[in-house]
Amino acid sequence: MTPPRIAFSRDELLEAAFQLVREEGMGKFSARNVAERMKCSVAPVYRVYSSMLEFKHDVLVRIHILLQEYTHKPFTDLTFLNIGVGMVVFARDETHLFQALFLDKHNFTDILTDFRASVLSRMEATPSLNSLSRSTLENLLNRLWLFTLGLASTVIYTPNEDISNERIIRELKQAGFIFSYVEYFTLERMMENAVAYLDGKI
């Protein structure tokens, strides 16, 4: 008698793979390891995901969704600051997921591009920043992006450091103030030079 055919939905397999990466890292992601979690052979996995690249992409998208949830948490009264704090807290609390998305090599740059675009859009909607030009906001984002990823990596790889929410907020607030000042100052000097040029002083 032929045994019953085992079948799983895409959501079920995606959840199993997500939890696998969450607990053990992307290095453990494989059809065999997902099947082991589902207590089946690899056949049901390949029936749903004929391409492991597509499967990996879906896992990274699932991680991105959770990251977005972190960046919307009200850590402070400042919406823009909450984005950076959310990223670093995500790295602290979901280290394997953060590594899979930001530190492990993959070719799905669309996910990170979408995330950066969403951050830039939220910056443009922030009252204290919406007077700045898009190029100035992009410069500010680039500076803070590097600092935030560096802080997140420090949180991951130096576990004996103080990694409380309060420390994370303090570090990001100080960096945000410094980088914002640099951008405002640069913009102000450019405007002064433009006025001076029009007045024939330079």
C-alpha positions in Angstrom: 0.0 0.0 0.0 1.4 3.4 -1.0 2.0 5.6 2.0 0.1 8.9 2.1 1.8 11.8 0.3 3.1 14.4 2.8 2.3 18.0 1.8 3.1 21.3 3.5 2.0 24.8 2.6 4.5 27.5 1.6 3.8 29.3 4.9 4.5 26.2 6.9 7.9 25.6 5.3 8.8 29.3 5.4 8.0 29.4 9.2 10.2 26.3 9.7 13.1 27.7 7.7 12.7 31.1 9.5 12.9 29.4 12.9 15.9 27.4 11.8 17.8 30.5 10.7 16.7 32.3 13.9 18.1 29.6 16.1 21.1 28.3 14.2 22.0 30.9 11.5 21.8 31.0 7.7 24.7 28.6 7.5 22.3 25.8 8.5 19.7 26.7 5.9 19.1 23.7 3.6 16.3 21.6 2.3 17.5 18.7 4.4 17.6 20.7 7.6 14.2 22.2 7.0 12.8 18.7 6.2 14.3 17.4 9.4 12.3 20.1 11.3 9.2 19.1 9.5 9.9 15.4 10.1 9.8 14.5 6.5 12.0 13.8 3.5 13.2 16.6 1.3 10.6 15.7 -1.4 7.8 17.8 0.2 10.2 20.8 0.5 11.1 20.6 -3.2 7.5 20.2 -4.3 6.8 23.7 -2.8 10.2 25.3 -3.4 11.9 23.9 -6.5 14.5 26.7 -6.2 16.4 27.0 -2.9 17.4 30.6 -4.0 13.7 31.5 -4.0 13.3 29.8 -0.7 16.2 31.8 0.8 14.8 35.0 -0.6 11.5 34.4 1.1 13.3 33.7 4.4 15.2 37.0 4.1 12.0 38.9 3.3 10.4 37.3 6.4 13.4 38.6 8.4 13.0 42.0 6.8 9.4 42.1 8.0 10.4 41.4 11.5 13.2 44.1 11.3 10.6 46.6 10.2 8.5 45.8 13.2 11.5 46.5 15.5 12.1 49.9 13.8 8.5 50.9 14.5 8.7 50.2 18.2 8.4 53.3 20.4 11.7 53.2 22.2 11.8 57.0 22.4 9.6 59.9 21.4 11.7 60.5 18.3 10.4 58.5 15.3 13.7 58.7 13.4 15.8 57.7 16.4 13.5 54.6 16.9 14.6 53.3 13.5 18.3 53.1 14.5 17.5 51.8 18.0 15.2 49.2 16.5 18.0 48.0 14.2 20.5 47.7 17.0 18.1 46.0 19.4 17.2 43.6 16.6 20.9 42.7 16.2 21.1 42.2 20.0 17.9 40.1 20.3 17.9 38.3 17.0 21.6 38.0 16.2 21.3 35.2 13.7 18.6 37.0 11.8 20.5 40.2 11.7 23.6 38.4 10.5 21.7 36.7 7.8 20.3 39.9 6.5 23.2 42.3 6.9 26.4 40.4 7.4 26.2 37.1 5.5 26.8 37.3 1.8 23.7 37.1 -0.4 22.7 38.5 -3.8 19.3 39.8 -2.7 20.2 43.5 -2.6 16.6 44.4 -3.4 15.6 43.7 0.2 18.2 46.1 1.7 17.4 48.6 -1.0 13.8 48.5 0.0 14.6 48.9 3.6 16.9 51.9 3.0 14.1 53.5 0.9 11.6 53.0 3.6 14.0 54.7 6.1 14.5 57.6 3.8 10.8 58.0 3.3 10.3 58.1 7.1 13.1 60.7 7.3 11.3 62.9 4.8 8.1 62.6 6.9 9.9 63.7 10.1 9.1 67.3 11.0 12.6 68.1 12.2 14.2 66.8 8.9 11.7 67.6 6.2 13.2 71.0 5.5 16.4 69.3 4.3 16.8 68.5 0.6 16.7 64.8 -0.5 20.4 64.8 -1.2 21.1 66.1 2.3 18.9 63.5 3.8 20.6 60.8 1.8 24.0 62.0 3.1 22.7 61.9 6.7 21.3 58.4 6.1 24.6 57.2 4.7 26.5 58.5 7.8 24.0 57.1 10.3 23.7 53.8 8.3 27.4 53.1 8.7 27.4 54.1 12.4 24.3 52.1 13.2 25.6 48.9 11.5 28.9 49.4 13.3 27.2 49.7 16.6 25.1 46.7 15.9 28.2 44.7 15.0 29.8 45.8 18.3 26.7 44.6 20.2 27.0 41.2 18.5 30.7 40.6 18.7 31.5 42.2 22.1 28.8 40.6 24.4 30.5 41.9 27.6 29.7 45.5 26.6 26.8 47.3 28.1 24.0 46.6 25.5 21.0 48.0 27.3 18.4 49.9 25.5 19.5 53.0 27.4 23.1 52.7 26.1 21.9 52.1 22.6 19.6 55.1 22.7 22.4 57.3 24.1 25.0 56.3 21.5 22.6 56.8 18.6 21.2 60.1 19.9 24.8 61.5 20.2 25.7 60.2 16.8 22.5 61.6 15.3 23.1 65.0 16.8 26.7 65.1 15.5 25.9 64.0 12.0 22.8 66.2 11.8 24.9 69.2 12.9 27.4 68.4 10.1 24.7 68.3 7.5 23.0 71.4 8.7 26.3 73.3 9.0 27.3 72.2 5.5 23.9 73.4 4.1 24.1 76.7 6.0 27.6 77.4 4.6 26.5 76.5 1.1 23.6 79.0 1.4 26.0 81.7 2.8 28.3 81.2 -0.1 25.5 81.3 -2.6 24.3 84.7 -1.1 27.8 86.0 -1.1 28.3 85.0 -4.7 25.1 86.8 -5.7 26.2 89.8 -3.8 29.5 89.8 -5.7 31.6 89.1 -2.6 33.1 85.9 -3.9 
